[in-house]
């Protein structure tokens, strides 16, 4: 299952909709890092440098349209 990390910005929300339309809701876990701060470290360890980002089942991070850096998400 893929993991889609985002921070809730308009760029992120648009990308979330496209990802769900593309791969299906059952195939992706949505993680809103602005609301789930406890998952930021997990995202960083996976290699997420900015959001929105999609972590594939093969542990490859795909950075999509720039919304915010992981440092900005950490606040």
Secondary structure, DSSP 8 states (H G I E B T S, - for coil): -EEEEE-SSHHHHHHHHHHHHHH-GGGEEEEETTT-GGGHHHHHHHT--EEEEEE-TTS-EEEEEEEEEHHHHH-
